[in-house]
Amino acid sequence: MKTIKFLVLSLCLICAVPLIHAQSAEVSSDIISAIGSGNAGQLSEYLNDNVELVIDNKNDVFSKQQATGIIADFFRKNKVSSFQLLHKGNKDAASFAIGMLKTASGTYRVYVLTRKNEIQQLRIEPSND
């Protein structure tokens, strides 16, 4: 009887560890770094197969390949000078980060939403500040 209780308890703990890890996951520092350096290639490594983008006049769900091109085009037109992370957090299995991206052509508010360390949504919008 003790063996059965031990096995059940062990199984419960083993199943709970991935859930705890998923809830405590944050947006990867590599993603933050890629945004801060304007590196679309590095950022593309973390894009989901389909990603929701809001950049310039583009506002839709794009394939990874299309999204990479749009992000690369944005970074080509807007040379990044700095990125300041303002807030990050998580809820359930999703994580998010919000920051201010300063470029040669203006300041942008950036919002990144990830699940399982893959970017699901990326918004780069002109800042009202």
Backbone as numpy.savetxt, mean C-alpha at the origin, in Angstrom:
# Nx Ny Nz CAx CAy CAz Cx Cy Cz
-7.55 -38.22 27.35 -8.37 -37.02 27.35 -7.51 -35.76 27.35
-6.42 -35.78 28.17 -5.52 -34.64 28.21 -4.84 -34.43 26.86
-4.54 -35.52 26.17 -3.91 -35.43 24.87 -4.84 -34.75 23.87
-6.10 -35.09 23.90 -7.07 -34.48 22.99 -7.21 -32.99 23.27
-7.29 -32.60 24.53 -7.38 -31.19 24.90 -6.14 -30.44 24.43
-4.99 -31.07 24.62 -3.73 -30.45 24.21 -3.71 -30.25 22.69
-4.14 -31.26 21.94 -4.16 -31.16 20.48 -5.13 -30.08 20.01
-6.30 -30.00 20.63 -7.29 -28.99 20.25 -6.75 -27.59 20.56
-6.16 -27.42 21.74 -5.59 -26.13 22.11 -4.45 -25.75 21.17
-3.59 -26.69 20.85 -2.48 -26.44 19.93 -2.98 -26.03 18.56
-3.99 -26.71 18.07 -4.57 -26.40 16.77 -5.16 -24.99 16.77
-5.84 -24.62 17.84 -6.42 -23.28 17.94 -5.32 -22.22 17.91
-4.24 -22.45 18.62 -3.14 -21.48 18.64 -2.47 -21.37 17.28
-2.26 -22.49 16.64 -1.63 -22.48 15.32 -2.49 -21.71 14.32
-3.80 -21.87 14.40 -4.70 -21.16 13.49 -4.79 -19.67 13.82
-4.59 -19.30 15.07 -4.72 -17.90 15.48 -3.50 -17.07 15.10
-2.33 -17.65 15.01 -1.12 -16.90 14.72 -1.20 -16.15 13.39
-1.62 -16.77 12.27 -1.72 -16.00 11.02 -2.74 -14.86 11.12
-3.81 -15.06 11.85 -4.81 -14.01 12.00 -4.24 -12.83 12.77
-3.51 -13.10 13.81 -2.89 -12.03 14.59 -1.89 -11.28 13.73
-1.09 -12.00 12.95 -0.11 -11.37 12.09 -0.79 -10.52 11.03
-1.86 -11.01 10.42 -2.58 -10.27 9.38 -3.16 -8.98 9.94
-3.63 -9.01 11.17 -4.22 -7.83 11.76 -3.16 -6.80 12.13
-1.96 -7.23 12.44 -0.93 -6.30 12.87 -0.03 -5.84 11.71
-0.26 -6.34 10.51 0.56 -5.97 9.36 0.35 -4.49 9.02
1.42 -3.86 8.57 1.36 -2.47 8.16 1.83 -2.37 6.73
1.59 -1.22 6.13 2.09 -0.98 4.79 3.61 -1.10 4.84
4.15 -1.87 3.93 5.59 -2.16 3.89 6.43 -0.89 3.80
7.54 -0.88 4.49 8.47 0.26 4.39 9.05 0.36 2.98
9.09 -0.77 2.26 9.55 -0.75 0.87 8.59 0.03 -0.03
7.29 -0.08 0.25 6.29 0.67 -0.51 6.46 2.16 -0.23
6.62 2.51 1.04 6.82 3.91 1.43 8.09 4.46 0.78
9.14 3.67 0.79 10.40 4.06 0.19 10.27 4.29 -1.32
9.55 3.39 -1.99 9.36 3.51 -3.45 8.61 4.79 -3.79
7.61 5.14 -3.00 6.87 6.38 -3.23 7.80 7.57 -3.01
8.55 7.54 -1.92 9.44 8.64 -1.57 10.56 8.87 -2.58
10.94 7.83 -3.29 11.99 7.98 -4.29 11.42 8.10 -5.71
10.10 8.01 -5.84 9.48 8.10 -7.16 9.84 6.93 -8.04
9.97 5.75 -7.46 10.41 4.56 -8.17 9.21 3.68 -8.54
8.68 3.87 -9.74 7.51 3.12 -10.18 7.81 1.63 -10.33
9.02 1.29 -10.74 9.40 -0.11 -10.90 9.36 -0.86 -9.58
9.94 -0.25 -8.55 9.93 -0.87 -7.23 8.50 -0.95 -6.69
7.73 0.10 -6.91 6.34 0.12 -6.43 5.50 -0.94 -7.13
5.78 -1.19 -8.41 5.00 -2.16 -9.18 5.12 -3.58 -8.62
6.22 -3.87 -7.92 6.40 -5.19 -7.32 5.32 -5.49 -6.28
4.69 -4.44 -5.75 3.70 -4.60 -4.69 2.27 -4.38 -5.17
2.08 -4.13 -6.46 0.74 -3.93 -6.98 -0.01 -5.25 -7.08
-1.28 -5.22 -6.74 -2.16 -6.36 -6.95 -2.36 -6.54 -8.45
-2.88 -7.66 -8.88 -3.13 -7.89 -10.31 -4.05 -6.82 -10.89
-5.00 -6.35 -10.10 -5.87 -5.23 -10.47 -5.83 -4.23 -9.33
-5.61 -2.98 -9.66 -5.46 -1.96 -8.63 -6.29 -0.73 -8.98
-6.93 -0.18 -7.97 -7.70 1.05 -8.16 -6.74 2.22 -8.05
-6.70 3.03 -9.11 -5.82 4.20 -9.14 -6.63 5.47 -9.26
-6.20 6.48 -8.54 -6.70 7.84 -8.72 -5.44 8.69 -8.83
-5.07 9.01 -10.07 -3.88 9.81 -10.35 -4.20 10.70 -11.54
-3.93 12.00 -11.38 -4.25 12.97 -12.42 -5.72 12.81 -12.82
-5.98 12.63 -14.09 -7.38 12.47 -14.54 -7.77 11.00 -14.67
-6.95 10.11 -14.15 -7.22 8.66 -14.21 -7.88 8.24 -12.90
-9.02 7.60 -13.00 -9.75 7.14 -11.82 -10.51 5.88 -12.21
-9.85 4.74 -12.03 -10.46 3.48 -12.47 -9.67 2.32 -11.87
-10.11 1.13 -12.16 -9.37 -0.08 -11.79 -8.56 -0.49 -13.02
-7.26 -0.65 -12.81 -6.35 -0.96 -13.91 -5.61 -2.26 -13.62
-5.15 -2.90 -14.69 -4.30 -4.08 -14.53 -2.96 -3.61 -13.96
-2.20 -4.54 -13.44 -0.89 -4.23 -12.87 -0.02 -3.53 -13.90
-0.02 -4.02 -15.12 0.81 -3.45 -16.18 0.36 -2.02 -16.51
-0.95 -1.81 -16.65 -1.46 -0.47 -16.94 -1.13 0.49 -15.79
-1.35 0.02 -14.56 -1.10 0.86 -13.38 0.37 1.25 -13.30
1.25 0.32 -13.60 2.68 0.62 -13.57 3.02 1.73 -14.55
2.45 1.68 -15.74 2.68 2.72 -16.74 2.16 4.08 -16.29
0.98 4.10 -15.69 0.39 5.35 -15.22 1.22 5.96 -14.09
1.65 5.12 -13.16 2.47 5.59 -12.04 3.83 6.10 -12.55
4.44 5.35 -13.47 5.73 5.76 -14.04 5.59 7.11 -14.75
4.51 7.29 -15.48 4.25 8.54 -16.18 4.10 9.69 -15.19
3.38 9.45 -14.09 3.21 10.48 -13.07 4.57 10.88 -12.49
5.39 9.89 -12.14 6.70 10.19 -11.55 7.65 10.87 -12.56
7.50 10.57 -13.86 8.31 11.23 -14.88 7.95 12.72 -14.97
6.65 13.00 -14.88 6.17 14.38 -15.00 6.33 15.17 -13.70
6.43 14.47 -12.58 6.46 15.11 -11.27 7.64 14.56 -10.47
8.81 15.16 -10.65 10.02 14.69 -9.97 9.84 14.84 -8.46
9.98 13.73 -7.74 9.76 13.71 -6.30 10.94 14.36 -5.57
10.60 15.27 -4.64 11.64 15.86 -3.80 11.59 15.29 -2.39
10.37 14.93 -1.90 10.28 14.33 -0.56 8.91 13.67 -0.37
8.87 12.77 0.59 7.61 12.15 0.98 7.58 12.07 2.50
6.52 12.63 3.07 6.37 12.61 4.53 5.18 11.73 4.89
5.44 10.66 5.61 4.38 9.78 6.09 3.66 10.47 7.23
2.34 10.65 7.11 1.56 11.33 8.13 0.86 10.37 9.07
0.38 9.27 8.51 -0.41 8.34 9.33 -0.42 6.98 8.66
-0.41 5.94 9.48 -0.60 4.59 8.96 -1.33 3.78 10.00
-2.02 2.76 9.54 -2.78 1.93 10.45 -3.31 0.71 9.73
-4.15 -0.03 10.43 -4.74 -1.22 9.83 -6.11 -1.47 10.44
-6.88 -2.22 9.69 -8.20 -2.64 10.13 -8.48 -3.96 9.44
-8.84 -4.94 10.24 -9.04 -6.29 9.73 -7.79 -6.74 8.99
-7.91 -7.15 7.75 -6.75 -7.64 7.00 -6.16 -6.55 6.10
-6.65 -5.32 6.20 -6.18 -4.23 5.35 -5.29 -3.28 6.14
-4.34 -2.68 5.44 -3.46 -1.67 6.02 -3.49 -0.45 5.12
-3.23 0.72 5.71 -3.23 1.93 4.91 -2.12 2.86 5.37
-1.75 3.76 4.49 -0.78 4.80 4.80 -1.22 6.07 4.09
-1.02 7.20 4.77 -1.36 8.51 4.21 -0.12 9.39 4.35
0.20 10.12 3.30 1.37 10.99 3.37 1.27 12.15 2.40
2.26 13.03 2.49 2.36 14.18 1.60 3.59 14.01 0.72
3.36 14.08 -0.59 4.41 13.91 -1.58 4.72 15.27 -2.18
5.94 15.73 -2.01 6.35 17.00 -2.60 7.10 16.72 -3.88
6.69 17.40 -4.93 7.33 17.24 -6.23 7.70 18.62 -6.77
8.41 18.62 -7.87 8.80 19.88 -8.50 7.58 20.67 -8.98
6.48 19.97 -9.24 5.29 20.65 -9.77 4.19 20.87 -8.74
4.38 20.44 -7.49 3.35 20.67 -6.48 3.39 19.63 -5.38
2.43 19.76 -4.47 2.33 18.85 -3.34 1.08 17.99 -3.51
1.22 16.70 -3.22 0.14 15.74 -3.41 -0.11 14.97 -2.13
-1.37 14.66 -1.90 -1.76 13.79 -0.79 -1.79 12.37 -1.35
-1.13 11.45 -0.66 -1.04 10.06 -1.12 -1.75 9.16 -0.12
-2.57 8.27 -0.65 -3.26 7.27 0.17 -2.98 5.91 -0.46
-2.49 4.97 0.35 -2.20 3.61 -0.12 -2.99 2.63 0.75
-3.69 1.71 0.11 -4.42 0.65 0.81 -3.84 -0.68 0.36
-3.42 -1.50 1.32 -2.86 -2.81 0.99 -3.62 -3.92 1.70
-3.57 -5.09 1.11 -4.02 -6.34 1.73 -2.97 -7.37 1.39
-2.51 -8.10 2.40 -1.46 -9.11 2.20 -0.25 -8.51 1.50
0.09 -7.29 1.88 1.25 -6.57 1.34 1.17 -6.33 -0.16
-0.04 -6.32 -0.72 -0.25 -5.97 -2.12 -1.10 -4.71 -2.17
-0.69 -3.77 -3.00 -1.43 -2.52 -3.12 -2.74 -2.77 -3.84
-3.85 -2.45 -3.16 -5.18 -2.59 -3.74 -5.66 -1.25 -4.30
-5.25 -0.16 -3.63 -5.68 1.17 -4.04 -4.53 2.15 -3.82
-4.34 3.03 -4.79 -3.34 4.09 -4.69 -3.97 5.37 -5.21
-3.96 6.37 -4.34 -4.50 7.69 -4.69 -3.39 8.72 -4.54
-3.14 9.48 -5.61 -2.19 10.59 -5.55 -2.95 11.80 -6.08
-3.36 12.65 -5.13 -4.24 13.76 -5.48 -3.61 15.08 -5.03
-3.84 16.16 -5.81 -3.29 17.45 -5.41 -3.74 17.82 -3.98
-2.80 18.35 -3.23 -3.09 18.75 -1.85 -3.79 20.10 -1.85
-4.69 20.27 -0.90 -5.40 21.54 -0.75 -4.63 22.52 0.11
-3.50 22.07 0.64 -2.71 22.94 1.53 -1.91 23.95 0.76
